[in-house]
């Protein structure tokens, strides 16, 4: 993922739309906080907008959990040292595995994960098959969604993909006009920018799905 848009560029675009190029009504410090809010709003609605690849050491048994992160995909086994690429486990449906082998949670443990189960209703939890032994270190490489780290200065690049720039601008405009101040009594315009944020986000989501070579269900 590459980004080249500065926070100041998002603020300048929003300030131009709001006809406050000199940032008299809305200060740049406050606007920077709204850019950070905008990035979090995008990541909340599109978890794949802010991702990281991590190596996760597994707990004994089948149930695994990632704290404060949403799992998007399991890539591969990483050996007993967490450094050695290995077998790529396949995603399976829990119902299918339960029907085929209702006792799979209690099967003999192993050092290599061959299958994993993930349910988007509980995005921080996944299950592995076979169970993990308590005697060996087992690692998997995962792709997870992370909260975008906050920008500190106007010269910082946005940390989500720069294709979301128009969404960020709309969100900052929404916050401009939604601000409870005598200078900005324009709730109707705030609502229009808020709606436009989700419209652009939806258009981009549809476009990404249209060009994806193979979109798995758990990435939708």
N, C-alpha and C positions, 0 to 999 in steps of 0.2 A: 504494500500500500504506500503510495506516495502522495504527499500533500505539498502544495506550494502557495496556498492562500493565507495571507496574514490576517490576524484578528482585526487589525486596523482597516483592512479592505472590506470586511463584512460590515464594520461599523460605519465606514464612509458610505457604502451603498445604502444602508438603512437610513443614515442621516440625510442623504440626498433625497430619498423617497419622502422622508418626513419634513423636508425643507428646513433642516436645522444643520446645515453644513458646518457651521462654526461651533456646534455642540454647546449652544447656549442653554437650551431647554434641558437637554439630556447630556450629562457629562460623560466623558470617555471611560472613566473608571466604572461607572455604573453600567455603561454599555458593554464593557468587557465582561462583567458578571453575567449579563444577559447572553453573550456569546457562549459562555460556559453552560448556561442553562439550556441554550439551543442545542449544543452538542449532546448533552445528556438526554434531551427530548428525542433527538434522532436515534441515539443508541437504544433508548427504551423501546422505540417502535421498530427499529431495524437493528437487532443485536449484531448482525454481521457487519455493521458499519464501524465497529470498534472491537477488533479481535486480537487475540494473542495466542501463540503456540507455546504450550507448557508441557513439561514432563511430570506426570503425577505418580507418586508412589502409592501403591494400592494397599488397602486394609485387608486383613484376613476375611475370607468369606466371599459372598457374591455382591453384596451391596457396597457401592462406592459413592462418595459425596464430595463435591467441590464447594467450598465456602465462598460466598459472595461473588460467584461467577456462574455464568450460564454456559452449559456444555453445548457446543454446536456439532462437534464430530470427534470420533476416536480415529486416530490415524494409524498407529502401529505399536507393536510391542517394542520396548527399549531395553530389553535384557535385564540381567540382575544388577547391572551397574548404572542403569539409567542413561547409558551412552551408546548402546549397541542397537542399531535399527534391526527390527525383526519382522515377524509375521504381522500382516494387516488383518485385524479381526473384522468379521462381517456383522453388519447390523441386522438383527432378527427381531421379529415380533414376539412379545412375551407370551401371548396366547398360543402361538404356534409351538414355542418351546415347552410351555406348561402342558400342552396336550400330548406332545411327543414324549416328554419325560417329566412327569409331575414332581419327581424327586431330585431335579437337577441342582437345587440349592444345597443338597446334602451329598452330592457326588464327591468322589475323591478329588482333592485339590491338585492344581498343577502350576507350573511355572510360566506357561504361555497361555495368554488369553486368545481363544479362537472365535468367540462371539461376544457381542455386547447388546444390551437392551437400553433404550432411552425413550422416555415419554415426555413430550413437550409440556404436559400438565405439571411435571415436577422437573424442571430443567436443570437443577443442580445435582440430581441424583442419576446414577446409571448402575446397571448390573453387568457382571462379567461371568462368562462360562468358559472353562470350569472355574470353581471357586479358587480363591487364592490361598495358598498355604501360609501358615504363620511362621514357618521355618525359613522361608526364602523371601528375598526382596524381588518384587515384581513391579515393573514400571510400564506405563503407557504414555504415548504422546497424544495430547488432546488439542483441539482448537476450541477456545473458550471466548465468550463475550466478556469484555471488561468495561468498567466505567471509564469514560474518557478523562484523563488527568486534566485538572484545571489549567487554563492558560494564565500566565502571570503578568505578561506585558502585552502591549499592542503589537510589538514586533514578533510575537510568537506565531508560528504556523498553527492553523487548526489541526487537531490531532485525528479527526475522522477524515475519510476520503474527501478530496476537494470537490468531487461531484455533488456533494451535499451543500455546497456553498449557497445556492438559491434558497434552500430550506432554512439555513441559518439566518439569512437576511430577513426572510419573512417572519421568523420567530422574534428577532430583535425589533422589527417594526411593530409586531403585536405587543411586545412589552413597552415600547415607546408610548403607544396610544392607550394602553391599558393602565398606565401609571395613574395613580390617584393624585392628580394635581390640578390646580385651577387652570394652568396653562394648556392642559390637554384634556378637554372634556369630550373626547371623540371615541366613545365605547363602540360605536358602530364600525368605525374604521379598524379598531383593534380586532373586533370579531372577524372582519374580512381578511385581515392578515393571518389570523389564527387558522381560519379555514383554508387559506391559500397554502399555508405550511403543510397541512395534511394532504391537500390536493397534489402538490409537487412530490411529496413523499410517496404517495400512491402511484403516481405516474412513473416515478423512477423504479418502484418495486415491480410494476408490471413490465417495464422495459428490461430490467435485469432478469426476470423470469423468462422473457421471450428469447433472450440470447444465451441463456445458460445451457451448456451442452447436456447437463444431466442434473436436474434439481431434485435432491432427495427430500422426502417428506419432512424430515426433521430440520431442514434448513428453511422451510417456508415460514 
